[in-house]
Amino acid sequence: LNDANAALRVPGVRIVGAASCYDGHLERARELLGADALVTRDYRRLLDRPDVDAVIVATPDHWHARACLDALAAGKDVYCEKPLTHAIEEGDALVRAVRESGRILQVGSQHTSAPHVVEAKQLVAEGLLGRVTQVKASWDTNNEVSAWVAPIPPDASEATIDWERFQGPAPRRPFDPRRVFRWRTYREYGEGLAGDVLVHIITTIHFLLGLDVPTVATAVGGRLVWKDDRNVYDTITGGWEYPEGVV
């Protein structure tokens, strides 16, 4: 919804449809976009439309690569929410697809386009901080919103949710609406703190300092606060060492 509202503020942009595995999302899309909009459980119907120039992929992470590959193959430009992939090897396939298709694929990491971060990058480049050798960053929250304890809609059921489509490439499990609306708490569909919060920090630091791939990485964590059935950590800390001489 946030991405759609942002897109609508761009001159000349019109949103003609939306796809979701949950009927409640589709009903909301129809309210926002009007009766003529195509709302569907199968996103491939949107890719079949010749009047669609670009798509926004804002699915759970385990669907990012497949949806992007299908969109590129259909000749669409793509804006995909971070993280770009759920598994490392998916990145190679996407790089090849972009090169072969000639289409644009942009990853949604808003900090790299935030004015204050862009200004900070310039200050670093001008040497105002001298040589940067260490960066410390943290993201400190402790509430239900940041822990992804999303409410379960009262109508959530196998009738209103396309459970088979939601699972997609993930391991098959019995129907569980918590996995649909709290998907970030399960490794099968997301990466927990690493893919939701840490990626913001790391991407911003890479952008600010022009860093490439770290040579050393360490991390520890645990489920220290939330005693539900999540299989991702709610608390992590880590360190990375880069060949550019930054820790």
Solvent accessible surface area in square Angstrom, and as a share of the most:
residue,aa,sasa,rsa
1,L,120,0.60
2,N,126,0.65
3,D,33,0.17
4,A,29,0.22
5,N,62,0.32
6,A,43,0.33
7,A,21,0.16
8,L,86,0.43
9,R,184,0.67
10,V,79,0.45
11,P,126,0.79
12,G,88,0.85
13,V,62,0.36
14,R,180,0.66
15,I,39,0.20
16,V,20,0.11
17,G,13,0.13
18,A,29,0.22
19,A,41,0.31
20,S,24,0.15
21,C,27,0.16
22,Y,16,0.06
23,D,39,0.20
24,G,19,0.18
25,H,95,0.42
26,L,17,0.09
27,E,99,0.44
28,R,117,0.43
29,A,14,0.11
30,R,108,0.39
31,E,126,0.57
32,L,83,0.41
33,L,46,0.23
34,G,30,0.29
35,A,95,0.74
36,D,144,0.74
37,A,16,0.12
38,L,31,0.15
39,V,20,0.11
40,T,9,0.05
41,R,75,0.27
42,D,28,0.14
43,Y,43,0.16
44,R,130,0.48
45,R,124,0.45
46,L,22,0.11
47,L,17,0.09
48,D,114,0.59
49,R,62,0.23
50,P,132,0.83
51,D,68,0.35
52,V,14,0.08
53,D,112,0.58
54,A,61,0.47
55,V,25,0.14
56,I,71,0.36
57,V,8,0.05
58,A,67,0.52
59,T,46,0.27
60,P,26,0.17
61,D,2,0.01
62,H,5,0.02
63,W,40,0.14
64,H,1,0.01
65,A,7,0.05
66,R,116,0.42
67,A,7,0.06
68,C,0,0.00
69,L,34,0.17
70,D,32,0.17
71,A,1,0.01
72,L,3,0.02
73,A,94,0.73
74,A,46,0.35
75,G,35,0.34
76,K,12,0.05
77,D,33,0.17
78,V,5,0.03
79,Y,68,0.26
80,C,0,0.00
81,E,42,0.19
82,K,19,0.08
83,P,18,0.12
84,L,44,0.22
85,T,27,0.15
86,H,54,0.24
87,A,33,0.26
88,I,162,0.82
89,E,122,0.55
90,E,45,0.20
91,G,19,0.19
92,D,87,0.45
93,A,28,0.21
94,L,1,0.01
95,V,70,0.40
96,R,135,0.49
97,A,19,0.15
98,V,39,0.23
99,R,192,0.70
100,E,144,0.64
101,S,43,0.27
102,G,64,0.61
103,R,86,0.32
104,I,116,0.59
105,L,36,0.18
106,Q,103,0.46
107,V,56,0.32
108,G,1,0.01
109,S,14,0.09
110,Q,105,0.47
111,H,52,0.23
112,T,39,0.23
113,S,84,0.54
114,A,17,0.13
115,P,111,0.70
116,H,130,0.58
117,V,10,0.06
118,V,72,0.41
119,E,107,0.48
120,A,34,0.27
121,K,70,0.29
122,Q,98,0.43
123,L,68,0.34
124,V,32,0.19
125,A,82,0.63
126,E,99,0.45
127,G,42,0.40
128,L,115,0.57
129,L,122,0.61
130,G,47,0.45
131,R,194,0.71
132,V,34,0.19
133,T,67,0.39
134,Q,107,0.48
135,V,52,0.30
136,K,174,0.74
137,A,61,0.47
138,S,86,0.55
139,W,114,0.40
140,D,123,0.64
141,T,76,0.44
142,N,117,0.60
143,N,75,0.38
144,E,101,0.45
145,V,132,0.76
146,S,35,0.23
147,A,8,0.06
148,W,30,0.10
149,V,35,0.20
150,A,35,0.27
151,P,114,0.71
152,I,55,0.28
153,P,33,0.21
154,P,145,0.91
155,D,68,0.35
156,A,19,0.15
157,S,41,0.26
158,E,120,0.54
159,A,81,0.63
160,T,28,0.16
161,I,2,0.01
162,D,26,0.14
163,W,24,0.08
164,E,101,0.45
165,R,74,0.27
166,F,6,0.03
167,Q,3,0.01
168,G,18,0.17
169,P,91,0.57
170,A,8,0.06
171,P,83,0.52
172,R,129,0.47
173,R,100,0.36
174,P,118,0.74
175,F,54,0.22
176,D,22,0.12
177,P,33,0.21
178,R,98,0.36
179,R,26,0.09
180,V,14,0.08
181,F,30,0.13
182,R,61,0.22
183,W,39,0.14
184,R,63,0.23
185,T,5,0.03
186,Y,3,0.01
187,R,128,0.47
188,E,23,0.11
189,Y,0,0.00
190,G,2,0.02
191,E,42,0.19
192,G,2,0.02
193,L,34,0.17
194,A,48,0.37
195,G,6,0.06
196,D,23,0.12
197,V,22,0.12
198,L,34,0.17
199,V,31,0.18
200,H,15,0.07
201,I,30,0.15
202,I,39,0.20
203,T,38,0.22
204,T,18,0.11
205,I,24,0.12
206,H,47,0.21
207,F,57,0.24
208,L,40,0.20
209,L,40,0.20
210,G,53,0.51
211,L,17,0.08
212,D,93,0.48
213,V,103,0.59
214,P,41,0.26
215,T,93,0.54
216,V,77,0.44
217,A,64,0.49
218,T,87,0.50
219,A,73,0.57
220,V,105,0.60
221,G,36,0.35
222,G,10,0.10
223,R,118,0.43
224,L,117,0.58
225,V,74,0.43
226,W,58,0.20
227,K,160,0.68
228,D,68,0.35
229,D,69,0.36
230,R,2,0.01
231,N,51,0.26
232,V,2,0.01
233,Y,87,0.33
234,D,25,0.13
235,T,55,0.32
236,I,64,0.32
237,T,90,0.52
238,G,38,0.37
239,G,29,0.28
240,W,60,0.21
241,E,83,0.37
242,Y,13,0.05
243,P,88,0.56
244,E,80,0.36
245,G,33,0.32
246,V,10,0.06
247,V,82,0.47
